[in-house]
Amino acid sequence: MLADFSALSDLDDDAFARWLARGADGRLERGVAPVPGSSFFHDPAMGRNLVRFAFCKRVDTLIGAGNQLRRLAR
């Protein structure tokens, strides 16, 4: 699933994916690691405000990721 994150951040997809996985201080704190959307387009500019999430995880891992993402939206 590709998700538009432009309502949360002005970063490009690469920077947002790193920020989401690592947090502002560079430590792996959120643990939600999307794939930058630009890697799925012939013209990378078309995916600069998109990230892809994969859901091949245990249910408790997905619940934790959802909780992390909800905190960002507040």
Residue frames as a rotation matrix with the C-alpha (Angstrom) as fourth column:
MET 1
0.585 0.811 0.000 0.00
0.811 -0.585 0.000 0.00
0.000 0.000 -1.000 0.00
LEU 2
-0.549 -0.686 0.477 1.34
0.661 -0.706 -0.255 3.45
0.511 0.176 0.841 -0.91
ALA 3
0.392 0.646 -0.655 0.47
0.909 -0.381 0.169 6.18
-0.140 -0.662 -0.736 1.57
ASP 4
0.146 -0.247 0.958 0.61
0.386 -0.877 -0.285 9.94
0.911 0.411 -0.032 1.05
PHE 5
0.057 -0.229 -0.972 2.38
0.998 0.012 0.055 11.53
-0.001 -0.973 0.229 4.02
SER 6
-0.475 -0.358 0.804 2.26
0.540 -0.840 -0.055 15.14
0.695 0.408 0.592 2.80
ALA 7
0.524 0.712 0.468 -0.18
-0.012 -0.543 0.839 16.16
0.852 -0.445 -0.276 5.55
LEU 8
0.894 -0.209 -0.397 2.41
0.444 0.289 0.848 15.12
-0.062 -0.934 0.351 8.16
SER 9
0.168 -0.949 -0.267 5.67
0.390 -0.185 0.902 16.39
-0.905 -0.256 0.339 6.70
ASP 10
0.818 -0.012 -0.575 7.34
-0.461 -0.610 -0.644 18.50
-0.343 0.792 -0.505 4.00
LEU 11
-0.193 -0.934 0.300 10.26
-0.497 0.357 0.791 16.03
-0.846 0.004 -0.533 3.75
ASP 12
-0.079 0.130 -0.988 10.80
-0.940 0.320 0.117 14.06
0.331 0.939 0.097 0.55
ASP 13
0.782 0.551 -0.292 10.06
-0.459 0.826 0.327 10.33
0.421 -0.122 0.899 0.58
ASP 14
0.143 -0.814 -0.563 13.64
0.322 0.576 -0.751 9.23
0.936 -0.074 0.344 1.30
ALA 15
-0.731 -0.449 0.513 14.06
-0.251 -0.522 -0.815 11.61
0.634 -0.725 0.269 4.23
PHE 16
0.068 0.842 0.535 10.59
-0.955 -0.100 0.279 10.85
0.288 -0.530 0.798 5.60
ALA 17
0.709 0.163 -0.686 11.19
-0.123 0.987 0.108 7.10
0.694 0.007 0.720 5.47
ARG 18
-0.304 -0.891 -0.336 14.47
0.391 0.205 -0.897 7.51
0.869 -0.404 0.286 7.39
TRP 19
-0.654 0.111 0.748 12.86
-0.585 -0.701 -0.408 9.92
0.479 -0.705 0.524 9.87
LEU 20
0.416 0.904 0.098 9.94
-0.798 0.311 0.517 7.56
0.437 -0.293 0.850 10.48
ALA 21
0.597 -0.250 -0.763 12.23
0.251 0.961 -0.119 4.61
0.762 -0.120 0.636 11.11
ARG 22
-0.258 -0.906 -0.334 14.88
0.698 0.065 -0.713 6.45
0.668 -0.417 0.616 13.11
GLY 23
0.635 0.459 -0.621 13.28
0.758 -0.525 0.387 9.48
-0.149 -0.717 -0.681 14.69
ALA 24
0.950 -0.168 0.263 14.74
-0.076 -0.942 -0.327 12.95
0.302 0.291 -0.908 14.89
ASP 25
0.548 -0.775 0.315 17.80
-0.724 -0.250 0.643 11.93
-0.420 -0.580 -0.698 16.90
GLY 26
-0.021 -0.591 -0.806 18.85
-0.913 0.340 -0.225 9.09
0.408 0.731 -0.547 14.56
ARG 27
-0.812 -0.215 0.542 18.14
-0.472 0.788 -0.396 6.25
-0.342 -0.578 -0.741 17.00
LEU 28
-0.665 0.608 -0.433 15.87
-0.009 0.573 0.819 3.42
0.746 0.549 -0.376 15.98
GLU 29
-0.941 0.306 0.146 12.98
-0.205 -0.169 -0.964 4.48
-0.270 -0.937 0.222 18.17
ARG 30
-0.095 0.971 -0.217 9.79
-0.931 -0.164 -0.326 4.25
-0.352 0.171 0.920 16.14
GLY 31
-0.669 -0.280 0.689 10.57
-0.154 0.959 0.240 1.02
-0.728 0.054 -0.684 14.35
VAL 32
0.536 0.794 0.286 8.16
0.271 0.158 -0.949 1.74
-0.799 0.587 -0.131 11.49
ALA 33
-0.449 -0.854 -0.263 10.22
-0.112 -0.238 0.965 1.46
-0.886 0.463 0.011 8.31
PRO 34
0.696 0.715 0.065 8.49
0.021 0.070 -0.997 2.29
-0.718 0.695 0.034 5.03
VAL 35
-0.238 -0.683 0.690 9.99
0.855 0.190 0.483 2.09
-0.461 0.705 0.539 1.54
PRO 36
-0.522 0.012 -0.853 10.30
-0.169 -0.982 0.090 5.46
-0.836 0.190 0.514 -0.26
GLY 37
0.426 0.865 0.263 7.58
0.162 0.213 -0.963 5.82
-0.890 0.454 -0.050 -2.88
SER 38
0.402 -0.295 -0.867 9.86
-0.804 -0.567 -0.180 7.22
-0.438 0.769 -0.465 -5.58
SER 39
-0.649 -0.724 0.236 11.41
-0.550 0.660 0.511 3.78
-0.526 0.202 -0.826 -6.03
PHE 40
-0.300 0.634 0.713 8.11
0.447 0.754 -0.482 2.52
-0.843 0.174 -0.509 -7.51
PHE 41
0.757 0.601 -0.256 7.87
0.121 -0.514 -0.849 5.07
-0.642 0.612 -0.462 -10.36
HIS 42
0.338 -0.602 0.723 9.70
0.933 0.117 -0.339 5.51
0.119 0.790 0.602 -13.66
ASP 43
-0.036 -0.267 0.963 9.67
0.083 -0.961 -0.264 9.24
0.996 0.070 0.056 -12.85
PRO 44
-0.509 -0.242 -0.826 10.77
0.759 0.327 -0.563 9.37
0.407 -0.913 0.017 -9.17
ALA 45
-0.954 0.160 0.255 9.14
-0.230 -0.934 -0.272 12.79
0.195 -0.318 0.928 -8.71
MET 46
-0.144 0.972 -0.186 5.74
-0.428 0.109 0.897 11.07
0.892 0.209 0.401 -8.90
GLY 47
0.416 0.302 -0.858 6.42
0.488 0.722 0.491 9.27
0.767 -0.623 0.153 -5.60
ARG 48
-0.528 -0.789 0.314 8.12
0.187 -0.468 -0.864 12.01
0.828 -0.397 0.395 -3.60
ASN 49
-0.447 0.409 0.796 5.21
-0.851 -0.469 -0.238 12.35
0.276 -0.783 0.557 -1.16
LEU 50
0.673 0.684 -0.281 4.50
-0.603 0.728 0.328 8.60
0.429 -0.051 0.902 -0.89
VAL 51
-0.548 -0.750 0.370 5.85
-0.835 0.518 -0.185 5.71
-0.053 -0.411 -0.910 1.16
ARG 52
0.147 0.545 -0.826 5.01
-0.498 0.762 0.414 2.00
0.855 0.350 0.383 1.00
PHE 53
-0.168 -0.102 0.981 4.22
-0.951 0.279 -0.133 -0.13
-0.260 -0.955 -0.144 4.01
ALA 54
-0.381 0.050 -0.923 4.45
-0.358 0.913 0.197 -3.91
0.852 0.406 -0.330 4.00
PHE 55
0.157 0.589 0.793 2.23
-0.973 -0.043 0.225 -5.85
0.167 -0.807 0.567 6.36
CYS 56
0.450 -0.078 -0.890 3.97
-0.106 0.985 -0.139 -9.23
0.887 0.157 0.434 6.47
LYS 57
-0.664 -0.606 0.439 4.44
-0.448 -0.148 -0.882 -9.07
0.599 -0.782 -0.174 10.23
ARG 58
-0.664 0.440 -0.605 2.94
0.707 0.634 -0.314 -10.60
0.245 -0.636 -0.731 13.37
VAL 59
0.284 0.896 0.343 -0.32
0.635 -0.443 0.632 -9.00
0.718 0.038 -0.695 14.50
ASP 60
0.664 -0.046 -0.746 1.23
0.677 -0.388 0.626 -7.60
-0.318 -0.920 -0.227 17.69
THR 61
-0.502 -0.864 -0.039 3.99
0.705 -0.435 0.561 -5.97
-0.502 0.254 0.827 15.62
LEU 62
-0.495 0.406 0.768 1.39
0.615 -0.461 0.640 -4.34
0.614 0.789 -0.022 13.37
ILE 63
0.628 0.736 -0.253 -0.57
0.683 -0.366 0.632 -3.07
0.373 -0.570 -0.732 16.37
GLY 64
0.223 -0.648 -0.728 2.60
0.706 -0.408 0.579 -1.50
-0.672 -0.643 0.366 17.76
ALA 65
-0.765 -0.486 0.422 3.35
0.636 -0.472 0.610 0.16
-0.097 0.735 0.671 14.41
GLY 66
-0.028 0.854 0.519 -0.20
0.662 -0.373 0.650 1.49
0.749 0.362 -0.555 14.23
ASN 67
0.685 0.234 -0.691 0.16
0.716 -0.393 0.577 2.98
-0.137 -0.889 -0.437 17.70
GLN 68
-0.331 -0.879 -0.342 3.41
0.666 -0.475 0.575 4.70
-0.668 -0.038 0.743 16.67
LEU 69
-0.728 0.077 0.681 1.76
0.591 -0.432 0.681 6.17
0.347 0.899 0.269 13.55
ARG 70
0.384 0.923 -0.006 -1.27
0.755 -0.310 0.578 7.37
0.531 -0.226 -0.816 15.54
ARG 71
0.333 -0.342 -0.879 1.04
0.743 -0.479 0.467 9.31
-0.581 -0.808 0.094 17.85
LEU 72
-0.737 -0.659 0.151 2.52
0.590 -0.517 0.621 11.12
-0.331 0.546 0.769 14.84
ALA 73
-0.395 0.669 0.630 -0.92
0.651 -0.279 0.705 12.20
0.648 0.689 -0.325 13.61
ARG 74
0.444 0.608 -0.658 -1.72
0.896 -0.291 0.336 14.00
0.012 -0.739 -0.674 16.88
